[in-house]
Amino acid sequence: MRMVDLIEKKRDGLELAKAEIDFIISQYTAGDIPDYQMSALTMAIFFQGMTDTERANLTMAMVESGDQIDLSKIEGIKVDKHSTGGVGDTTTLVLGPLVAAVGVPVAKMSGRGLGHTGGTIDKLESVSGFHVEIENEEFIELVNKNKLAVIGQSGNLTPADKKLYALRDVTATVNSIPLIASSIMSKKIAAGADAIVLDVKTGAGAFMKTLDEARELAKAMVGIGNDVGRKTMAIISDMSQPLGFAIGNALEVKEAIDTLRGDGPKDLTELCLTLGSYMVYLAEKADSLEQARELLQAAIEDGSALEKMKQFLSSQGGDGSVVDDPAKLPQAKYTFELPAKDDGYVAEIVADAVGSAAMLLGAGRATKESTIDLAVGLVLRKKIGDKVEKGESLVTIYSNFENVAEVQEKLYQSIRLSQGEVKAPSLIYEQITE
């Protein structure tokens, strides 16, 4: 095979065969196909798209380019969840203990975050002593024993995807549905999941800004998952404003604890119950989504979900007592309120701009080398549709430095008030099962 012939074939809108896709991915990973030819192919894919079969074959070729995690020694159906990201997305911290509390094994591989706040691992490291540096055998043992463990990402998982993403990033081909879908799904499949639940975000704080884009991506990923033998479902959820109230690492851990206790924000609680219901249903622990939701609701009400959080933290070296006393989490030196300048109703909270304000405080990483301040961040006091009186707090700022004028200005630019009543946005737009 010659790469130039395959570029030409895709340029002309023809379907690449499985053997051709396998050749491209294996040779590119090995360094035998130069970046300029791979760039030409990704641009051809960007304009011509890919068929469902091509997407599935591309995904599996990337899976097979590196290590695959074998979770076969874990009892039961392993269900993984993926969110396309956003601001204040604390779902993983809630879902892990909640779903594990009803007997679904959660073997989670997570990473660190670039952007507004840390990733799941950074957030969990707000708990003194907690660590993810555990051997695979211990990881599997913990999941069998507790139904829940989190490990850091393997260094050689989907190397083809890492190499391809870096290339797409500098060739204006990131925003291609087949390439995004296969990138996400290859990592989930390589991580060993039997079934996958996807939370595809849409709105100002999401990668997919419109509902149509989010729907296309969700359908592409569900199609890939089902085509390669993984039961896959997706929901499309709102990220026009931050999810929940907290944006920041320790602050989000506290919010997760509150949610597992039954005192969390309504939107975060509802999203976790919806995603969790899919996970429980796919794990065959319930005969319907309605029954799955009832099991999850009961786990919150009887305290077993909260107890599972404590057990999980302690089993990985963390101080489980933070569940009873969240004041033991890292605390910022200073708090400041952001007072409303007028009466009115909250009409808009630009999620990604609020996330940028949290980054100014040190809650996230601008580069891989940046150090995160786990204590700092923001807690929203109002959401879209809420009535506000002049002088009332819109946001509480948690900071380790005294001058937060730049953060305050950024927040004022991000939160728009209206004189007339405003309807709160829908949280969940669609559910996609095929």
C-alpha positions in Angstrom: 0.0 0.0 0.0 1.1 3.6 -0.6 -0.1 6.4 1.6 -0.5 8.8 -1.3 -3.1 6.4 -2.9 -5.0 6.3 0.4 -5.0 10.1 0.7 -6.3 10.3 -2.9 -9.0 7.7 -2.2 -10.3 9.6 0.9 -10.0 13.0 -0.9 -12.4 11.6 -3.5 -14.9 10.6 -0.9 -14.4 6.8 -1.1 -14.5 4.4 1.8 -11.2 3.2 3.3 -11.1 -0.6 4.0 -10.2 -2.0 7.4 -6.8 -3.2 6.2 -6.0 0.3 4.8 -7.0 2.0 8.1 -4.9 -0.5 10.0 -1.9 0.1 7.7 -2.2 3.9 8.2 -2.5 3.8 12.0 0.2 1.2 12.5 2.7 2.9 10.1 2.0 6.4 11.5 2.5 5.2 15.1 5.8 3.6 14.1 7.0 6.8 12.5 7.0 5.4 8.9 4.3 7.8 7.6 5.4 11.4 7.8 3.3 14.2 9.4 2.7 16.0 6.1 1.0 12.9 4.6 -1.1 12.3 7.8 -2.0 16.0 7.8 -3.3 15.6 4.2 -5.4 12.6 5.2 -6.9 14.3 8.3 -7.9 17.3 6.1 -9.5 14.9 3.6 -11.4 13.3 6.5 -12.4 16.7 7.8 -14.1 17.6 4.4 -15.3 14.1 3.3 -16.2 12.6 6.6 -16.2 8.8 7.3 -18.8 6.1 7.2 -19.9 4.3 10.4 -17.7 1.3 9.4 -14.7 3.5 8.9 -15.2 5.2 12.2 -15.4 1.8 14.0 -12.3 0.5 12.2 -10.3 3.7 12.9 -11.3 3.5 16.6 -10.1 -0.1 17.0 -6.9 0.5 15.1 -6.1 3.3 17.6 -7.1 0.9 20.5 -4.7 -1.7 19.1 -1.8 0.8 18.7 -0.9 0.5 22.4 -1.7 -1.1 25.8 -5.2 -2.4 26.5 -6.3 -2.7 30.1 -7.6 -6.2 31.0 -10.4 -5.9 33.5 -11.7 -9.5 33.1 -10.7 -10.4 36.7 -13.2 -7.8 37.9 -16.6 -9.4 38.7 -19.6 -8.1 36.9 -20.2 -5.7 33.9 -17.7 -2.8 34.0 -19.4 0.5 33.0 -17.4 3.6 32.2 -18.7 7.1 31.9 -17.2 9.9 29.8 -18.0 13.6 29.8 -16.9 15.9 27.0 -16.1 18.4 29.7 -17.1 21.8 30.9 -17.0 24.1 34.0 -17.8 22.7 37.4 -18.3 19.2 36.1 -18.2 17.2 39.3 -20.2 14.2 38.1 -17.4 11.6 38.3 -16.8 12.4 42.0 -20.4 11.8 42.7 -21.1 8.9 40.3 -18.2 6.7 41.4 -19.4 6.2 45.0 -23.1 6.4 44.1 -23.1 3.7 41.4 -20.7 1.5 43.4 -23.1 1.7 46.4 -25.7 -0.3 44.4 -23.2 -3.0 43.4 -21.9 -1.7 40.0 -18.1 -2.1 39.6 -16.5 1.3 38.8 -12.9 0.8 37.6 -12.0 4.4 36.7 -8.9 5.5 34.8 -8.6 9.3 35.1 -6.2 12.0 34.2 -5.1 15.4 35.3 -6.6 18.5 33.9 -5.5 21.3 31.6 -7.8 24.3 31.8 -10.3 25.8 34.2 -9.7 23.3 37.1 -7.8 20.1 37.6 -8.9 16.8 36.4 -10.6 14.1 38.5 -7.2 13.0 40.0 -6.3 16.6 40.9 -9.6 17.1 42.6 -9.3 13.8 44.6 -5.8 14.8 45.7 -7.4 17.6 47.6 -8.0 14.9 50.2 -4.8 14.5 52.3 -2.9 11.3 51.4 -5.1 10.1 48.5 -3.1 8.6 45.7 -3.7 6.8 42.4 -0.2 5.3 41.9 -1.3 1.7 42.5 -0.4 -1.4 40.6 -3.0 -3.1 38.3 -3.4 -6.1 40.6 -4.2 -3.8 43.6 -6.5 -1.8 41.4 -8.5 -4.9 40.4 -8.5 -6.1 44.0 -9.9 -2.8 45.3 -12.7 -2.8 42.7 -13.7 -6.4 43.5 -13.6 -5.5 47.3 -15.2 -2.0 47.3 -16.7 -1.8 43.8 -14.7 1.4 43.2 -11.1 2.5 42.5 -9.4 5.2 40.5 -6.0 4.8 38.8 -3.9 7.2 36.8 -3.8 6.8 33.0 -1.4 4.3 31.5 1.5 5.9 29.6 1.1 3.7 26.5 -2.7 3.8 26.1 -3.7 4.7 22.5 -0.3 6.2 21.4 -1.8 6.6 17.9 -4.4 8.9 19.3 -1.9 11.0 21.2 0.2 11.5 18.1 -2.8 12.2 15.9 -4.3 14.6 18.3 -1.1 16.7 18.5 -1.1 16.8 14.7 -4.7 17.8 14.4 -4.2 20.6 17.0 -1.7 22.4 14.7 -3.4 21.6 11.3 -7.0 23.0 12.0 -8.5 19.5 11.9 -9.5 19.1 15.6 -13.2 19.9 14.9 -14.0 16.8 12.9 -16.8 14.5 14.2 -15.2 11.2 13.0 -11.8 12.2 14.5 -13.2 13.5 17.8 -15.5 10.4 18.2 -12.8 7.9 17.5 -10.3 9.7 19.7 -12.7 9.6 22.7 -14.0 6.1 22.1 -10.5 4.6 21.6 -9.5 5.6 25.1 -12.6 4.3 26.7 -12.4 0.9 24.9 -8.6 0.6 25.6 -9.4 1.2 29.3 -11.4 -2.1 29.4 -15.0 -1.0 29.8 -17.8 -3.5 28.9 -20.3 -0.6 28.5 -20.0 3.1 28.2 -22.2 6.0 29.2 -21.5 9.4 27.5 -22.4 12.9 28.7 -22.1 15.1 25.7 -22.2 18.8 26.6 -23.5 21.7 24.6 -23.6 25.4 25.2 -21.1 28.3 25.8 -18.9 26.3 28.1 -18.8 23.2 25.9 -16.6 22.1 23.0 -19.8 21.5 21.0 -21.5 24.9 21.1 -24.8 23.9 19.3 -27.3 21.2 19.9 -26.9 19.9 16.4 -23.1 19.5 16.8 -23.6 17.8 20.1 -26.2 15.4 18.7 -24.0 14.5 15.7 -21.0 13.7 18.1 -23.2 11.7 20.5 -24.7 9.6 17.7 -21.2 9.0 16.2 -19.8 7.8 19.5 -22.8 5.6 20.4 -22.6 4.1 16.9 -18.9 3.3 17.3 -19.4 1.8 20.7 -22.3 -0.5 19.6 -20.5 -1.4 16.4 -17.4 -2.7 18.3 -19.4 -4.6 20.8 -19.7 -2.2 23.7 -23.2 -1.3 24.9 -23.2 2.5 24.6 -25.7 5.2 25.5 -25.4 9.0 25.6 -27.2 12.0 26.9 -26.8 15.6 25.7 -26.7 18.0 28.6 -26.5 21.7 29.1 -23.2 23.6 29.6 -24.4 27.1 28.9 -23.7 27.8 32.6 -21.4 26.0 35.0 -22.8 22.7 36.4 -23.6 22.9 40.1 -22.2 25.8 42.1 -18.5 25.0 42.8 -15.6 25.6 40.4 -12.3 24.6 42.0 -10.7 21.4 43.2 -11.4 21.1 47.0 -14.6 23.1 46.5 -15.9 20.5 44.0 -15.0 17.6 46.4 -17.0 19.3 49.1 -19.9 19.7 46.6 -19.7 16.0 45.7 -19.9 15.1 49.4 -22.9 17.4 49.8 -24.6 15.8 46.8 -24.0 12.2 48.1 -25.5 13.4 51.4 -28.6 14.6 49.5 -27.8 18.3 49.9 -26.2 19.0 46.5 -27.2 21.4 43.8 -30.4 20.4 41.9 -28.8 20.3 38.5 -25.7 18.2 39.6 -28.0 15.8 41.5 -30.3 15.4 38.5 -27.5 14.8 36.0 -25.8 12.2 38.3 -29.1 10.4 38.8 -29.7 10.3 35.1 -26.2 9.2 34.1 -26.1 6.8 37.1 -29.4 5.2 36.0 -27.8 4.4 32.6 -24.8 2.9 34.3 -26.8 0.7 36.6 -29.1 -0.4 33.8 -26.2 -1.3 31.4 -24.5 -3.2 34.3 -27.8 -5.3 34.5 -28.4 -4.4 38.1 -31.8 -3.1 37.2 -34.5 -4.1 34.7 -35.3 -0.5 33.7 -34.0 3.0 34.0 -36.8 3.8 36.5 -35.8 1.0 38.8 -32.1 2.0 38.5 -32.9 5.5 39.5 -34.9 4.3 42.6 -31.9 2.2 43.7 -29.6 5.3 43.4 -32.1 7.5 45.2 -32.2 5.0 48.0 -28.4 4.9 48.3 -28.4 8.6 48.9 -31.2 8.5 51.4 -29.9 5.6 53.5 -26.3 7.0 53.6 -24.7 4.1 51.7 -23.4 6.3 48.9 -21.7 8.6 51.4 -20.2 5.6 53.2 -18.9 4.3 49.9 -17.1 7.7 49.3 -15.5 7.4 52.7 -14.4 3.8 52.0 -13.1 4.7 48.6 -10.9 7.6 49.9 -9.5 5.6 52.8 -8.7 2.5 50.6 -6.4 4.7 48.4 -4.6 6.3 51.3 -6.9 9.3 51.8 -8.3 10.8 54.9 -11.9 9.5 54.8 -12.9 11.7 57.7 -13.2 14.6 55.3 -16.6 13.1 54.3 -17.8 13.9 57.9 -15.8 17.1 58.2 -15.2 18.8 54.8 -13.4 21.7 56.7 -10.4 19.3 56.6 -10.1 19.9 52.9 -7.6 22.7 51.8 -8.9 26.1 52.7 -8.3 29.4 51.0 -6.9 32.3 53.1 -9.4 34.9 51.8 -13.1 34.9 50.7 -14.7 37.8 48.8 -18.3 38.3 47.7 -19.2 39.6 44.3 -22.2 41.9 44.9 -24.8 42.5 42.2 -24.7 46.0 40.9 -28.5 46.1 40.2 -31.8 44.4 40.9 -32.9 41.9 38.2 -32.7 38.3 37.1 -29.7 36.3 36.0 -30.0 36.1 32.2 -26.6 34.6 31.3 -23.5 33.1 33.0 -20.9 32.5 30.4 -19.4 29.2 31.6 -16.0 29.2 29.9 -15.4 32.9 31.0 -16.3 31.9 34.6 -13.9 29.0 34.3 -11.2 31.4 33.1 -11.8 33.5 36.2 -11.2 30.4 38.4 -7.9 29.9 36.5 -6.8 33.4 37.4 -7.0 32.3 41.0 -4.8 29.3 40.3 -7.6 26.6 40.2 -6.4 25.2 36.9 -3.4 24.7 34.6 -2.5 27.0 31.7 0.4 24.5 30.8 1.3 21.0 31.9 4.0 22.5 34.1 1.6 24.8 36.0 1.0 24.1 39.7 -2.7 24.0 40.8 -3.8 25.6 44.0 -6.3 23.0 45.3 -8.0 25.4 47.8 -9.1 28.2 45.5 -12.0 28.7 43.2 -15.5 30.1 42.9 -18.9 29.2 44.3 -21.9 30.6 42.4 -24.7 31.9 44.6 -27.1 32.4 41.7 -27.9 30.5 38.5 -29.7 31.5 35.3 -33.3 32.5 36.1 -32.7 33.4 39.7 -33.9 36.8 41.1 -31.2 39.1 42.4 -31.3 42.2 44.6 -28.7 44.9 44.4 -25.8 44.2 46.8 -26.7 40.5 47.0 -23.8 38.1 46.4 -23.5 36.6 42.9 -20.4 34.6 43.5 -18.1 33.8 46.5 -14.4 34.0 45.5 -11.9 31.8 47.4 -8.4 33.1 47.0 -4.9 32.8 48.4 -4.1 36.4 47.5 -5.8 39.7 48.5 -6.1 41.5 45.2 -8.9 39.9 43.2 -9.9 42.9 41.2 -9.0 41.2 37.8 -11.1 38.1 38.9 -14.0 40.3 39.9 -14.0 42.2 36.6 -13.9 39.0 34.7 -16.9 37.7 36.6 -18.9 40.9 36.1 -18.3 40.6 32.4 -19.4 36.9 32.5 -22.7 37.4 34.4 -25.5 39.4 32.7 -28.6 40.5 34.5 -32.0 41.3 32.9 -34.9 43.4 34.2 -37.5 40.8 33.0 -37.9 37.3 34.3 -35.7 34.7 32.6 -36.4 31.0 32.1 -33.8 28.6 33.4 -32.2 26.5 30.6 -33.1 22.8 30.2 -30.5 20.5 31.8 -30.9 17.4 29.6 -31.8 17.9 26.0 -31.8 14.4 24.5 -31.0 10.8 25.3 -29.4 8.7 22.5 -29.3 4.9 22.6 -28.5 4.0 19.0 
